[in-house]
């Protein structure tokens, strides 16, 4: 009888645990996360190994400047120092670590921070030398996004809970720019084949699938301790996964992942709706043959058309203003973007150069320069305001996932 009772309790426990895990799959993921090795290994590569890719009007030389095993979320080099110096780098990694003075440290983040479902630090913005981060968060089964003042480990903004657990936090984005007394920040729709999450991009009270505006006066109050939270406003809506954002004077530009195809370059205009998931130049993801198209015509559906859509997609990841060498050569407004995976039809792992008209409302040309298949390009090295860093020779620097920082040199321009 005693053995039967022990067996019955054991069997009942297994059933209860199975039911709990089925209803709360993040429980197992939390356990896995605790045992995951999140160390980032950093080492300095040997100098002199320069590789080359051919552009239409120049040669692009690239070489490894520093190696590491993580994925970046924001990279700063002090703009006052025109000699690139690894010791002047501050690198924030998605897993919650950062590098400073070539030493890795763990960021002290709120307990709700999660790396489950590809979560992590999605971007970091600096204001008055204080560090703020957009994070993926989890509390009592509620998956959401939050903005945290890292310096005091304080959550100052949070979205509502996502409506389903079919989540992929890769879709959260994001990037930011400073513009006067505002910070413009992108937040994507972190879906994993979830129409419920996808629809949030058109929900006027949800912050997912939006580009938002943060008032620096509110940040001042948080920093001085007179306010606990900020109240961002929605700047634009209808975005899927806006990965990068930059500006030319008073004009804002963003790049975002489309679905199966349809990566976009958008000119960001206040109060405009960019259509996701109602319209897209991509097609729906399916896991067998085929796949339905979305409505393509943005304009007739009262949405803002992209300046340019890449079909097939390249996994576009970051955008910034072109370095001075390209601007001086082309003598046109110029944007430069990076890409991740790509596919058989259109290679990713590339530099993409957009040349615009003077009104900044049309793309005149697009050039894609493939680097190497092992380089998934993530971020530009910038100053604290996410403006492109150039060294004294006009070189720029980018990160590649789990590889490191690479120096890019634009040389041998055609006459």
C-alpha positions in Angstrom: 0.0 0.0 0.0 2.8 2.4 0.9 4.6 1.7 -2.4 1.4 2.3 -4.3 0.8 5.6 -2.5 4.4 6.7 -3.4 3.9 5.7 -7.0 0.5 7.4 -7.2 2.0 10.7 -5.8 4.9 10.5 -8.2 2.5 9.8 -11.2 0.2 12.6 -10.1 3.2 15.0 -9.8 4.2 14.1 -13.4 0.8 14.9 -14.7 0.6 18.2 -12.8 4.1 19.2 -14.0 3.2 18.3 -17.6 0.0 20.4 -17.4 1.8 23.3 -15.9 4.6 23.2 -18.5 2.1 22.9 -21.3 0.3 26.0 -20.1 3.5 27.8 -19.2 6.2 26.8 -21.8 8.4 29.7 -20.6 9.0 27.7 -17.4 11.3 25.3 -19.2 12.9 28.2 -21.2 13.6 30.0 -17.9 15.5 26.9 -16.6 17.4 26.6 -19.9 18.3 30.3 -19.7 19.8 30.0 -16.2 22.1 27.3 -17.4 22.9 29.0 -20.8 26.5 30.0 -21.1 26.2 33.8 -21.9 29.8 34.6 -21.8 31.2 36.7 -24.6 34.8 35.9 -25.6 36.8 38.8 -26.9 40.2 38.7 -28.6 42.2 40.8 -31.0 42.8 39.4 -34.5 46.1 39.6 -36.3 46.4 42.7 -38.3 47.0 42.9 -42.1 44.3 40.5 -43.4 42.5 42.8 -45.7 39.7 41.5 -48.0 38.1 43.3 -50.9 34.7 43.5 -52.6 34.1 45.3 -55.9 31.6 48.1 -56.0 30.4 49.8 -59.2 32.6 52.9 -58.6 35.1 51.9 -56.0 36.7 49.0 -54.1 35.5 48.2 -50.6 38.3 46.9 -48.4 37.4 45.4 -45.0 39.3 43.9 -42.2 38.6 42.6 -38.7 39.3 45.2 -35.9 38.2 43.2 -32.9 36.6 39.8 -32.5 33.9 38.6 -30.1 31.2 35.9 -29.9 28.1 38.0 -29.3 25.3 39.9 -31.1 25.4 43.7 -30.6 22.6 46.1 -29.7 24.5 49.4 -29.8 28.1 50.4 -30.4 29.7 53.8 -29.4 33.1 55.2 -30.3 33.9 58.6 -28.8 33.6 61.0 -31.7 36.3 63.4 -30.3 38.9 60.7 -31.0 39.5 60.5 -34.8 42.1 57.7 -34.3 40.0 54.5 -34.0 40.9 53.0 -30.7 39.5 49.7 -29.4 39.8 51.1 -25.9 37.3 53.9 -26.8 34.6 51.4 -27.8 31.6 50.8 -25.7 29.6 47.8 -27.0 26.2 46.7 -25.7 25.3 43.1 -26.4 21.8 41.7 -26.7 22.4 39.1 -24.0 22.8 41.8 -21.3 26.6 42.2 -21.3 28.7 45.2 -22.4 32.3 45.8 -23.3 34.3 48.8 -22.1 38.1 49.2 -22.1 38.2 45.8 -23.8 36.7 44.2 -20.7 33.3 42.4 -20.6 30.9 43.1 -17.7 27.3 42.1 -17.0 24.7 44.9 -17.0 22.6 45.0 -13.8 19.1 44.8 -15.3 15.7 44.5 -13.7 14.6 40.9 -12.9 11.9 41.0 -15.5 14.5 41.2 -18.3 14.3 38.0 -20.4 16.3 36.4 -23.2 13.6 33.9 -23.8 12.2 33.7 -27.4 15.2 35.5 -28.8 14.8 38.3 -26.3 17.4 40.7 -25.0 18.6 44.3 -25.2 17.3 45.6 -28.5 18.8 49.1 -28.5 20.5 51.5 -26.0 20.2 55.3 -26.1 22.3 57.8 -24.2 20.9 61.0 -22.7 22.9 63.3 -20.4 25.4 60.4 -20.0 22.6 58.1 -18.7 22.0 54.8 -20.3 18.5 53.8 -21.4 17.6 50.4 -23.0 14.7 48.9 -24.9 14.3 45.4 -23.5 12.2 42.2 -23.9 10.5 41.5 -20.5 8.5 38.8 -18.8 6.5 38.9 -15.6 4.1 36.1 -14.4 3.5 34.9 -17.9 3.1 38.4 -19.4 5.6 39.0 -22.3 6.0 42.7 -23.0 8.6 45.4 -24.0 10.0 47.9 -21.6 12.4 50.9 -21.5 14.8 50.9 -18.5 17.1 53.5 -17.0 20.1 51.2 -16.7 22.0 53.3 -14.3 19.5 52.8 -11.5 17.9 49.6 -12.8 14.5 51.2 -13.1 11.7 50.4 -15.6 10.3 53.7 -16.8 8.0 52.5 -19.6 6.2 49.2 -20.4 3.8 48.0 -23.1 0.8 45.9 -22.5 1.2 42.2 -22.5 1.5 40.5 -25.8 -1.8 38.6 -26.6 -0.2 35.3 -27.3 2.9 33.3 -26.5 3.8 32.8 -30.2 6.5 35.3 -29.8 9.8 36.0 -31.5 11.5 38.9 -29.9 13.8 39.3 -32.9 10.9 41.2 -34.4 11.1 43.9 -31.7 13.7 45.8 -33.6 15.0 48.4 -32.9 16.9 51.7 -33.3 16.7 55.4 -32.3 17.7 58.9 -33.2 18.0 62.2 -31.3 16.2 65.2 -32.8 16.1 68.4 -30.8 14.2 67.8 -27.6 12.9 64.4 -28.7 14.2 60.8 -29.1 12.6 58.8 -31.9 12.6 55.1 -31.1 11.3 52.1 -33.2 9.4 49.1 -31.7 8.5 46.2 -33.9 5.9 43.4 -33.7 7.6 40.4 -32.2 5.5 37.7 -33.9 6.1 34.1 -34.5 3.3 33.3 -37.1 0.8 35.2 -34.9 -1.9 37.2 -36.5 -2.9 38.5 -33.1 0.6 40.2 -32.6 0.7 41.2 -36.2 -2.5 43.2 -35.9 -1.1 45.3 -33.1 0.8 47.3 -35.8 -2.6 48.8 -36.7 -3.9 49.2 -33.1 -3.8 52.8 -32.2 -3.4 52.2 -28.5 -0.6 49.6 -28.8 3.0 50.6 -29.0 4.0 47.5 -31.0 4.6 48.1 -34.7 5.2 51.8 -34.1 7.9 54.4 -34.1 7.5 56.4 -30.9 8.5 59.8 -29.7 10.0 60.4 -26.3 10.2 63.9 -24.7 13.6 64.6 -23.2 11.9 66.8 -20.6 10.3 63.6 -19.2 13.7 61.9 -19.1 15.0 64.8 -17.1 12.3 64.3 -14.5 13.1 60.6 -14.3 16.8 61.3 -13.9 16.2 63.9 -11.2 13.8 61.5 -9.4 10.6 63.6 -9.7 8.9 61.2 -12.0 8.9 57.4 -12.2 7.6 56.8 -15.7 7.6 58.4 -19.2 4.6 58.6 -21.6 5.8 58.3 -25.2 3.5 59.2 -28.0 3.1 57.3 -31.3 4.9 59.0 -34.1 4.0 56.6 -37.0 2.3 53.2 -37.1 2.0 50.2 -39.4 5.5 48.9 -39.1 6.6 45.2 -39.0 10.1 45.1 -37.7 11.9 48.4 -38.0 15.6 47.6 -37.5 17.3 50.9 -38.2 16.6 54.6 -38.2 18.6 57.7 -39.1 18.1 61.3 -40.3 19.3 63.7 -42.9 18.7 67.2 -41.4 15.0 67.2 -40.5 14.0 64.1 -42.6 13.9 60.7 -40.9 14.5 57.3 -42.6 13.9 53.8 -41.4 14.6 50.3 -42.7 12.5 47.3 -41.7 12.2 43.6 -42.4 9.3 42.6 -44.6 7.8 39.1 -44.4 8.9 36.7 -47.2 10.3 39.5 -49.3 9.6 43.2 -49.0 12.3 44.7 -46.9 11.6 48.4 -46.9 13.3 51.8 -46.8 10.8 54.3 -45.5 10.8 58.0 -45.2 9.2 58.5 -41.7 6.6 61.3 -41.6 4.7 62.1 -38.4 1.2 60.5 -38.1 1.6 58.4 -41.3 0.6 54.8 -41.5 2.9 52.4 -43.3 0.4 49.6 -43.8 1.6 46.5 -42.0 0.0 43.9 -41.9 -2.6 45.2 -44.4 -0.1 45.8 -47.3 3.4 44.6 -48.1 5.5 43.8 -51.2 6.4 40.5 -49.5 4.3 37.3 -49.3 2.9 35.4 -46.4 5.1 32.8 -44.6 3.9 29.3 -45.0 5.7 26.1 -44.2 4.7 24.2 -47.3 4.6 25.2 -50.9 3.0 28.4 -52.0 2.1 31.4 -50.0 -0.4 34.2 -50.5 0.5 37.7 -51.4 -0.5 40.8 -49.4 -2.2 43.8 -51.0 0.7 45.6 -52.7 -0.6 49.1 -53.5 -0.1 51.1 -50.3 -1.3 54.4 -51.8 -4.8 53.2 -52.9 -5.3 51.7 -49.5 -4.4 55.1 -47.9 -1.1 53.9 -46.6 2.4 55.4 -47.1 4.4 53.8 -49.9 8.0 52.7 -49.1 10.7 54.7 -50.8 12.1 51.3 -51.9 11.2 47.7 -51.3 13.7 44.9 -51.8 12.1 41.8 -53.3 13.4 39.2 -52.4 14.5 40.5 -49.0 18.0 40.7 -47.7 17.4 40.8 -43.9 18.0 44.5 -43.7 19.4 45.5 -40.3 20.7 49.0 -39.9 20.8 52.3 -41.7 22.8 55.5 -41.4 24.0 58.5 -43.4 26.7 57.6 -45.9 30.3 58.3 -44.9 31.9 61.5 -46.3 33.9 59.7 -49.0 30.7 58.5 -50.6 28.8 61.8 -50.2 31.8 63.7 -51.7 31.9 61.2 -54.6 28.2 61.0 -55.5 27.3 64.6 -54.5 23.8 63.4 -53.7 21.9 62.6 -50.5 23.1 59.1 -49.6 22.1 56.4 -47.1 24.0 53.3 -46.3 22.4 50.1 -44.9 23.6 46.7 -43.7 22.0 43.3 -44.1 21.9 39.9 -42.3 20.9 36.6 -43.9 19.4 37.1 -47.4 18.5 34.1 -49.5 19.3 32.2 -52.7 17.6 34.8 -54.8 19.2 37.9 -53.2 22.3 37.6 -51.1 22.4 39.2 -47.7 25.5 39.9 -45.7 25.9 43.1 -47.7 26.4 46.8 -47.8 23.5 48.6 -49.5 23.9 52.2 -50.8 20.8 54.3 -51.6 21.1 57.5 -53.6 18.2 59.9 -53.1 17.0 63.0 -54.9 17.5 66.5 -53.4 13.9 66.5 -52.1 14.6 63.2 -50.2 11.4 61.7 -51.5 12.7 59.3 -54.2 15.4 56.7 -54.5 17.5 57.2 -57.7 19.7 54.1 -57.3 20.4 51.1 -55.1 23.7 49.3 -55.0 24.3 46.1 -53.0 27.9 45.0 -52.3 28.2 41.5 -50.9 31.0 40.9 -48.4 31.3 37.3 -47.2 28.8 34.5 -46.5 30.0 34.2 -42.9 29.3 37.9 -42.1 25.8 38.8 -40.9 26.0 42.5 -40.6 24.2 44.1 -37.6 25.2 47.6 -36.5 27.3 50.6 -37.4 29.7 52.0 -34.9 28.3 55.5 -34.0 28.6 58.3 -31.6 26.2 58.5 -28.6 23.5 60.0 -30.8 23.6 57.1 -33.3 25.4 59.2 -35.9 28.0 57.4 -38.0 31.5 57.4 -36.6 34.3 58.0 -39.1 38.0 57.9 -38.3 40.4 60.6 -39.6 41.0 58.6 -42.8 37.2 58.3 -43.6 36.9 54.6 -42.6 33.8 53.4 -40.9 33.2 50.4 -38.6 30.4 47.8 -38.4 29.5 44.7 -36.4 28.9 41.2 -37.6 27.0 38.7 -35.5 29.3 36.5 -33.4 32.3 37.7 -35.4 33.3 41.2 -34.3 33.9 44.7 -35.5 35.1 45.3 -39.1 36.7 48.3 -40.6 35.4 49.4 -44.0 37.5 51.5 -46.4 36.1 52.9 -49.6 39.1 53.3 -52.0 40.2 53.5 -55.6 37.1 55.5 -56.8 36.5 55.6 -60.6 37.3 58.9 -62.2 
